Amino acid sequence: MIRNGDEIRLFRERGVKDLFRLLREEPQFLGGAFVADKVVGKAAAALMVLGGVEEVFADVISRPARELLERARIRVEYTLEVPHIINRTQTDRCPLEKRCSDAATAEACLPLIEAFVASLPA
């Protein structure tokens, strides 16, 4: 869910697809917005930083995601912080969490996210 002013939108895609699309197609909607999500990993946090999101609530957030958001001075609230986000099969870390683990900034995460999204089936 993203709220910007009086407009509230619900999104259903898995992972970072919705945030990535918004950053590319409607970046003005992210600027100053409030985002609420079930799970926020570092890649999603990077897209929020790049989009200029103002505030984030997550049921579950990874430590790297929280740190990235806080360095960007984005208000963050969450229910549970975990060391990292796990994949859907619960056998390893989330692929984007792994790809972005060594990236120090949101800008450094972006090409990693772009490559991942480009590799997904249409």
N, C-alpha and C positions, 0 to 999 in steps of 0.2 A: 504494500500500500504506500502510495506517495501522495502527500498533501502539499500543495503549493497555493497559498492564499485560500480562496474559497473552492478551488478545484481539488477533488479527491479522485484518484484512479487506483483500481485494483489490477494487479498483474498476476499472470498464471504460469508463465514459462519457468522452467527449472533453471537453476544456476544463475549465471549473470546475463543471459540473453536479453532480458527486458532492459536492464540498466545499460548495457552496451548499445542497444538500439536507441534508447533515449538520448544517450550522450552523442550519438552520431546524427540523429534525426530531429530531436527536440531538446537541445541542451538548455534552452531557456526554462523548460519545465523543472529541471533539476536545480537550477540556481535558487538558493534560499529555501529549498524544500525540506520537509520532514519525511523521513523514510522509516517505515516499520517493516521488519522482515523476520521470518522464523530463524534463519541462519545467515550470518554475515562472516565471510572469510576475507582474506586479504585482497583478493581480486575485486570483490564487490565493493570493499572499502575504497580501493583505489579509484574505481569508477565514480563513487560518490564524491570523493575528494576532487577529482577532475571536473565533475559536474557542478561543484559549488554548493553541495547539499549543506544545510545548516545544522540539522539535528537528526540523530539515528536512534531507533530503538530496535534491539534484537533479542529474540528469545535466547539464542546461542550466538556467541561471538568468539572468534579466535583471538588470542592475545596479540598476534601480529596485526590483525584488523583493528583492534581497539587502539593499539599504539599508533598506527598510521592515521586514523581518524583524529586522535587527540593531538598529534603533532600538527595537523592541519587546523587545529582549534575548532573542531566540530564537536558539538555536544553529543555525548554517547551515554545511553542507558541500556542495560541488558539484564537478563535473568541469570544467565550462566556464562562464565568465561571458560574456554577450553584452550589447551596449548595449540591445537590446530583442528581444522575441520576434517572429518573423515569422508571417504567416498560413499556412494550410495550402497555399495555392497558391504561396507564396513570392513574392508580387507586392507585398506591403506589410507594414506592421506588423500584428500581431494586433489585431483590433478592440477587445478589452478592454484591451490594453496602451495603445492610443491613447486610449480613453475615460478611463482612469485616470491618464494621464500628468501631468495638472495637479493631481491630488488629493494633498494633503500627508499625509493620514492614512488608515488603514484604514477609519475611520468615514466619511470623505468618499468613499471608493471604493464603499461598500455600495450607495447608491441607484443608482449607475451600473451596477453589476453586476446589481442587481435588474431594472432596465429592460432590460438586454441579455437576461437569461435569459427575461424575460416576452415578448420579441420572437421567441424561437426557436420553430420549429414543434414541436408536441407530440409 
